Amino acid sequence: MKLVINQQTVEVNAPADRTALQYLRASGLTGTKEGCASGDCGACTVMVGELKAGKVQFKTINSCIVPIGQLAGTHVVTVEGLADQSGLHPVQDEMVVCHGSQCGFCTPGFVMSLAAMLENGDPAKTETVQQGISGNLCRCTGYRPIVQAGMNALGRDYESRLQDPGLLNDIKPASSGSVQQPLNESALRAVMVQYPRAPLIAGGTDLMLEVTQRYQGIERLIDVSRVKELRLITETQDTYGIGASVTYTELEAFFAPRSPALVSLLHRFGSRQIRNSGTIGGNLANGSPIADMPPILICWDATLELCSSSGQTREVDISEFYTGYRQTVLKADEYIAGIRIPKRSLNSFTRCYKSSKRIEDDISSVMGAFLFEGDSSNLLEGGGSKITAARIAFGGMAATPVRLTGIEDRLVGKTVSEELLTDVSEALGEAMSPLTDVRASAEYRTAMARSMVVRALNEFSGISKPLVMELELHA
């Protein structure tokens, strides 16, 4: 398979589990560093350009958890490819001027994240820069000079030499080799029949940890990230259809005018590099109990479209998809084709809260999602909004995402009051049996779940100052 690296076309023949980072460093491009080998630190960040509508659009990825075979047909830019004979790239120049580097180990990753923003024409705003480097960790310089360098660079006039579409005109995705890249569902099914044991990969942000953390080998991969039908977001009169290979960055853009609650959660969903690669289908299919999307999809009453290699399809309610720890109803020859979300769900009051040790780029200790509907007809009589429908779901509490139908029943028909909040809070402790692990104790998870329920109900009722409650911790 072929790809472009720093404006030079190269042909690669590598094992399926060879990461882009490993390939680049073995090729002498050692400016790209390995820090964590799990997509957390950003030292391995590179830019990947794809040809879309005749233009090259760049995104950042963590090269430590991306198979090099997945990058067929793209333009990979490393820190060595930024400067030219005329001088440093504007981002590199500003990092020098602003003293944005000390030990320098993390610097190439920061430079690549900032360079991608400049290539894409992002505005010179502090929030934009901070979001752009949220997946890059620095342990000695401090972030102020780095943010300033980004602000200065984004404010400069810049004419890119990296966005030449001619470089990618004759470079195609891989149709053979250890990483197969089908372009439509028909081709995907054929490859699945040919290689029934080969795992499917989209973003690889979870699967590739088997390689980099557990040192497991993978002989062959089927890459679904370019399957046309799985890349689509569609709309009918009643539903939104999200293809399984839609990335979280794409979800952010789509839901920005439709669900601020989800977009707020997505800003805490990994880093920009992770959201550029990770997909909604992958987050569901791996069966992880700490996945952040299942609770909100449960509240939205979403259904999953599952398809087999023979073309047979079936729909499954998201709340029935998980059967145990990392276990789902997916059969060996099935894949998730898409997710259907009723539009009416997005019109309801929705909140989702995430508790984790870090604000960004961290695994949830508790993830809570809430949907409420209400009847406000008694507001004129001095009453509150009566709850007519409720859906509550949590992730990170047990082996599978949990929906609390018993708590929902306690809320329907009631008006939010201190008495109701106390009742629901006490019942919540009895309804859940959270686990204790390295991220949080069962007591902490119970307390957080209670706090989240109270917060959501207070916000639903319009109370500006949450009611002060003494929440007992139960073992």
Secondary structure as UniProt FT lines:
FT   STRAND          2..5
FT   TURN            6..7
FT   STRAND          8..11
FT   TURN            16..17
FT   HELIX           20..26
FT   TURN            27..28
FT   TURN            30..31
FT   TURN            43..44
FT   STRAND          45..52
FT   TURN            53..54
FT   STRAND          55..62
FT   HELIX           63..65
FT   HELIX           68..71
FT   TURN            72..73
FT   STRAND          75..77
FT   HELIX           79..81
FT   TURN            85..86
FT   HELIX           90..97
FT   TURN            98..99
FT   HELIX           107..119
FT   TURN            120..121
FT   HELIX           126..132
FT   TURN            133..135
FT   HELIX           143..154
FT   HELIX           165..168
FT   TURN            169..170
FT   STRAND          179..180
FT   HELIX           185..194
FT   TURN            196..197
FT   STRAND          200..201
FT   TURN            205..208
FT   HELIX           209..212
FT   TURN            213..214
FT   STRAND          221..223
FT   TURN            225..226
FT   HELIX           228..231
FT   STRAND          233..235
FT   STRAND          239..243
FT   TURN            244..245
FT   HELIX           248..255
FT   TURN            256..258
FT   HELIX           260..266
FT   TURN            267..268
FT   HELIX           272..277
FT   HELIX           280..285
FT   TURN            289..290
FT   HELIX           293..299
FT   TURN            300..301
FT   STRAND          303..308
FT   TURN            309..310
FT   STRAND          313..317
FT   HELIX           318..320
FT   STRAND          322..324
FT   TURN            325..326
FT   STRAND          327..328
FT   TURN            332..333
FT   STRAND          334..342
FT   HELIX           343..346
FT   STRAND          349..355
FT   STRAND          366..375
FT   TURN            377..378
FT   HELIX           379..381
FT   STRAND          386..395
FT   STRAND          402..403
FT   HELIX           405..411
FT   TURN            412..413
FT   HELIX           418..431
FT   HELIX           442..461
//
